[in-house]
Amino acid sequence: MDETEELGHTGQIQSPPVGLGDDLPGDEDFLRRQMRRSRLWSRVLDLAIFVVPCVSLFLAARLMIASEMTLMEGYRGYTWRGDATDIFSYAFVLYGIGIEIVQVVMLVRTGQTLGKRFLRIRIVREDGTRAGFIRGYVLRDVVFKMLCSLPVVGLILLVADIVSLWRADGRCIHDRMAGTKVEVVMEGR
């Protein structure tokens, strides 16, 4: 008998005892939890990329209005034209439109928004092919958001969509509507 066999080593990798490997990468439940977290955090990142600069531009415009209004009170005959606030207002609108265009182009070309790219996930069709503009953006995003904007029904749909993230397959209602799924991007793909 071989010395390694005497010590109980067979040369094969054995699975850990039950209960000890619950959070090991490769564990199906672990991977599902990671996918849910990635999907939620990618949405948060996408919102932050849009909201933080927009709120900053909005606040800058409000501060400019307040400072120009103070000047108006101090100087008789000064008329407020609002040029500086107009610049911030235009910047606010242009940034919002610009970032939406960038997100849509990225989504259509790669299946990823900036948040999804950072977290290495992407949207694909159920068969694994590129989702494209209609499925990836129009059905999954625009139509779903329009349905969610309906009174009462929209709120129920939104809550059901979030809850459906915990289904066994991890696909939300908007994924089912568009025939898409979210997958992890493998290195080099």
C-alpha positions in Angstrom: 0.0 0.0 0.0 1.2 3.5 -0.9 2.1 6.0 1.9 -0.5 8.6 0.7 -3.2 6.0 0.8 -2.3 5.1 4.4 -2.8 8.8 5.3 -6.2 8.9 3.5 -5.0 11.0 0.6 -6.5 9.8 -2.7 -5.2 12.6 -4.9 -8.8 13.8 -5.5 -10.3 17.1 -4.3 -13.0 16.4 -1.9 -15.9 18.7 -1.1 -16.0 20.3 2.3 -18.2 18.9 5.0 -21.8 20.0 4.9 -22.3 23.5 6.3 -18.7 24.5 6.0 -18.7 25.4 2.3 -22.0 27.3 2.2 -20.4 30.5 0.8 -17.6 29.1 -1.3 -17.4 30.4 -4.9 -19.0 27.7 -7.1 -21.8 27.1 -4.6 -25.0 27.7 -6.6 -26.7 29.7 -3.8 -23.6 31.8 -3.4 -23.6 32.6 -7.1 -27.3 33.5 -7.1 -26.7 35.9 -4.2 -23.8 37.5 -5.9 -25.8 38.0 -9.1 -28.6 39.6 -7.2 -26.1 41.9 -5.4 -24.4 42.8 -8.7 -27.8 43.6 -10.4 -28.9 45.8 -7.5 -25.5 47.6 -7.2 -25.3 48.1 -11.0 -28.7 49.9 -10.8 -27.5 52.0 -7.9 -24.3 52.9 -9.8 -26.2 53.8 -13.0 -28.5 56.1 -10.9 -25.6 57.7 -9.2 -23.8 58.3 -12.5 -27.0 60.2 -13.6 -28.3 61.8 -10.4 -25.1 63.1 -8.6 -23.9 65.3 -11.4 -27.5 66.4 -12.3 -28.2 67.4 -8.6 -24.8 69.2 -8.5 -25.7 71.2 -11.6 -29.1 72.0 -10.3 -27.7 73.2 -7.0 -25.1 75.3 -8.7 -27.9 76.9 -10.8 -29.9 77.6 -7.6 -26.9 79.2 -5.9 -26.3 81.4 -9.0 -29.9 82.5 -8.8 -29.6 83.3 -5.1 -26.4 85.3 -5.6 -27.8 87.2 -8.6 -31.0 88.0 -6.6 -28.8 89.4 -3.8 -27.1 91.7 -6.4 -30.5 92.9 -7.6 -31.5 94.0 -4.1 -28.2 95.8 -3.6 -28.1 97.7 -6.8 -31.1 99.6 -8.1 -31.5 99.4 -11.8 -29.7 96.0 -12.1 -31.8 93.7 -14.1 -31.4 90.0 -13.6 -30.8 88.2 -16.9 -30.0 84.8 -15.5 -27.2 84.0 -18.0 -25.2 82.0 -15.5 -28.2 80.0 -14.4 -29.1 79.3 -18.0 -25.7 77.8 -18.6 -26.2 75.5 -15.6 -29.7 74.6 -16.7 -28.5 73.8 -20.2 -25.6 71.8 -18.8 -28.1 69.9 -16.6 -30.3 69.0 -19.6 -27.3 68.2 -21.9 -25.7 66.0 -19.3 -28.9 64.1 -18.7 -29.4 63.5 -22.4 -25.7 62.7 -23.0 -25.4 60.1 -20.2 -28.7 58.5 -21.4 -27.3 58.2 -24.9 -24.0 56.8 -23.7 -25.9 54.2 -21.5 -28.2 53.2 -24.4 -25.3 52.9 -26.9 -23.3 50.8 -24.5 -26.4 48.6 -23.7 -27.1 48.0 -27.3 -23.5 47.3 -28.3 -22.3 45.3 -25.3 -25.3 44.5 -23.2 -23.8 46.6 -20.4 -24.4 50.0 -18.9 -21.6 51.7 -17.0 -22.8 50.1 -13.7 -23.1 46.7 -15.3 -19.6 47.0 -16.9 -18.1 47.9 -13.6 -19.6 44.9 -11.9 -18.9 42.6 -14.9 -22.4 41.6 -15.8 -24.4 42.0 -19.0 -27.8 41.6 -20.5 -28.3 39.0 -23.2 -31.2 37.2 -24.9 -32.3 33.9 -23.3 -30.2 32.0 -25.8 -27.1 34.0 -24.9 -26.9 36.2 -28.0 -26.8 40.0 -28.0 -30.0 41.6 -26.7 -29.9 44.6 -29.1 -31.9 47.8 -29.1 -35.5 46.5 -29.0 -35.1 43.8 -26.4 -32.2 45.4 -24.4 -33.6 48.9 -24.2 -37.1 49.4 -25.6 -38.9 46.4 -24.1 -36.7 45.9 -21.0 -36.4 49.6 -20.0 -38.8 52.0 -21.8 -41.9 49.8 -22.0 -41.4 48.5 -18.4 -40.9 52.1 -17.0 -44.1 53.2 -18.8 -46.0 50.4 -17.2 -44.5 51.2 -13.8 -45.7 54.8 -14.2 -49.3 53.7 -14.2 -51.1 54.6 -10.9 -51.5 51.6 -8.5 -50.8 49.0 -11.1 -47.3 50.4 -11.7 -46.4 50.2 -8.0 -47.6 46.6 -7.8 -45.6 45.8 -10.9 -42.5 47.4 -9.6 -42.7 45.6 -6.2 -43.3 42.3 -8.1 -40.4 43.0 -10.3 -38.0 43.5 -7.4 -39.4 40.4 -5.5 -39.0 38.3 -8.7 -35.2 38.8 -8.4 -35.3 36.1 -5.7 -36.8 33.5 -8.1 -34.7 30.4 -8.7 -33.6 31.6 -12.2 -33.0 35.2 -11.0 -34.9 36.7 -13.9 -37.1 39.7 -13.1 -40.4 40.6 -14.8 -38.7 43.1 -17.1 -36.3 40.3 -18.2 -39.3 38.0 -18.9 -41.0 40.7 -20.9 -38.0 41.3 -23.1 -36.8 37.7 -23.3 -33.5 38.5 -21.7 -31.3 37.4 -18.8 -28.3 38.8 -17.0 -25.1 36.9 -17.1 -21.6 37.2 -15.6 -19.0 38.4 -18.1 -16.1 36.0 -18.2 -12.6 37.3 -18.5 -11.5 38.0 -22.1 -15.1 37.9 -23.5 
